[in-house]
């Protein structure tokens, strides 16, 4: 991979995936408490879908250019709609800080870029683990700088969370980045992002059914998860060859 960077076969901007991930993490802390999880999620998914369409269209990822077929466009719209349906009840009461929705939207677009460039790293290094390590190393540097600025302005946190499971997010993020880097070449950024959205909604239903955290499974949640799965199925359909 080092030789690819020196020769220009691997562009320098392929190393920016970790920075995009850092922006997403920062956006969660800055915008989610104000706009609410519902609006934040919808903004991220909308950004992912649009970003996935653009990234696939210009051919940034290792799979090259993928024109947005009718099936993928339809699936993308349904994916955003599915998340909107799932959080319909929460959206009805979300009225404050609407301007901050631009933050999760931008974060979603950057997530698509991160998936594409991490795929490039994976192909060059012949290792999803190497691509994941580089992405997290870059992201860690950005977050450390942000944390330093925050500490200088606001001071050190007075209390730390005591529940151990709250510290597992980083480990789960490593798994997500590694799988994305490994699969993006064949699936494309848009389809991979939509599959991630469907997985999140299905997992939310399973968690709420087995270990309720937010009032249990709702009808909207079930409908949203179903629509998301249908969206992924439509987007995965092969395009018809034009005669």
N, C-alpha and C positions, 0 to 999 in steps of 0.2 A: 504493500500500500504506500509506503514511503517513496518508492521509486515512481509510482503512478502520480503522486502529488508533485514530485520534482519535474517529471516530464510533461505534466499538464493533462495527462489522460484522466486524472481524477481532479476536478476543479476544486479550488480552495473553499468555495461556498458549500461543498459537501460536508464540511466540518461544523456547520452552523445548526445542525439538528438539536444538539443539546441546549443551545441558547433558546431555541423555540420552545423546548420543553420547560425551560426555566421561566419563560414569559407566562406559560400556561399555569404553572404552580403559583407564580406571583399574582396572576389574575384571580385565581381562586381566593386567595387571602384578601385581595383588595376589593373585588366586586361582589363575590357571593354573599358576604354578610349584609351588603346593602340592597342588592336587587333580589336576593333570595335564590335558593338552589334551583327552583323551577325555571326562572328566567335565565339564570346562568347556563343551565343545561341546554335550553332551547337555543341560546345564542351560540354555544359551542358547536352543537350539532349543525346548525345552519352554516357556520363557518367551515366546518369539516366538509360538508357536502359541496359548497361552492369551491372551496380550496381543492378538494379532490377532483372536481371537474376540470379546473384550470390546470392543475399540476399534471393530470393525465393527458390533457389536450396538448400542452407544450412539450411533453415528453421528458420531464425532469427525472422521473424514477428509472430504475434499472430495466424495467420492461419496455422502455421507449414510449413513443407517442401512442395514446389510446383515445381515439375519437369518441366523444360522448354519444353513444347509441340512444335510440328512443327508449330502450329498456332501462338503461342506466339513469337517464334523465327522470323517467317516471319513478324509478326506485328511490332516487335522491329526494324528490318532492315528498314521496310517501314517508321516508325516514324522518324528515323534519316534522311532518304532520303527526307521525306516531309519537314522537316525544312531546309535542304540544298536547295531544290527547292524554298522554300519561300523567301530565302535570296540570291538567285543566283546572282542577280545584285550587291548586296553589296559585296558578296564574291569575285567577279571578280576584285575588286579594293583593296582588303585587302591583303597587302603584308608585312606590318611592324609588328614586334613583334610576329611572328608566334610561337616562342618557348613558349610564355605565354599562348598558348591554353591549355597547361597542367593544368593550374589553373582552368578554367571552367570545364574541364573534371573531375578533382578530386572533384570539388564542386558538380558536378552532381552525382558522385558515393556516396558522403556523404549525398546528399539529399535522396537517396534511403535508406541509413542506418537510417537517421533521421525518415523517414516515418515508417520504421519497428519498431524501438525501441519506438517511440511515441505510436504505436499501442499496444505494451506490457504494457506501462504505463496506457493506457486507459482501458485495460482489468483488470489490477490489481486494479485501482482506481474506476472502474465502472463509469467513467466520462471522456468524451472527454475534458471538460473544465479544469479539473484538470491536465490532460496530457499536454494540451496546455499551461497552466500557468507554469508548471515546465520547459517545453521546452524553453519558452521565458525567464524565470528567469535565467536559465543557459546561454542562448545565450546572454542575456543582460550583464552578468558579463564579459564574454569573450570580447564583443564589447567595454565595458567600459575600460577594460585593454588596448585593442588596441588603443582606442581613447586617453587614457592617454599617451601612448608611442608616438603616432603621435603628440600630442600637445606639448610634451616635446621636440621633435626633430624639428618640423616645426613651432610651435607657434599656437596661437588661430586663427581660420578662420577670415578673414577680412570682409567677406560679407556672409549673410545668404540668402537663396532663399526667395522671397517675395510672390510667388504663393502658396496659402493655400493647393491646391490639391497635391502639391509635398510632403506633410507631411502625406498623407493617406496610404503610403506603409506599415507601421507597422500594422495598423488596418486590412488591407487586408491580411497581412501575418498571423494574428491570425486566420482569417476565414479559410485560406488554411490549416494551421496546424491542426485545430480542425476537419475539414472535413476529412483530411487524416487519422488522428488517429481513426476516427469513421469507416471509410470504408475499411481500409487496411486488416482487418481480413478476409473479404469475397472476396475482389477483388484481393489481392496480390499486392506486391510492383511494379512489372513490369507493370501490366495492369493499376494500378492507376496512375503511372507516365506517361504512354502513353496517358491516358485520359486527364491528365493535359496539356500535349503538344497539343493535339487536341483542347482543350478548349482555349488555348492561341492563336492558329492560327485563330480559328473562331472568337474570340473576336477582334483580330487584324483587320480582314476583316471588322467586324461590325463597329469598331471605325473609320477606314479609310474611310468607306462609309458614316458615319454620321458626323464625325468630323475629317477631314483629318489632320494628323499630320506629315506625311512623304511622301507627294506627291499623296495620294489617293490610291485606290485599284489597284493593278497590276495583270496582268495575272498570274505571278509566285505565287503571294500570294493566289489567288483562287485555283490554281492547288495544291499548297502545303497543303492548308487546306482540300481539298477533299481527297488527299492521306492520310493525317493524320486520317481522319474519317474512311477511308477504313481500315487503319492499326489497329485501335482500334476494329473495327468490326471483323476483322480476328482473332485478339488475344483473343477476347471474346468468340469465337466459342468453344464449348465443345470438348474435345479430344475424339477421337474414341476409344472405348474399344477394346483391342486386344483379338481376340479369340484364 
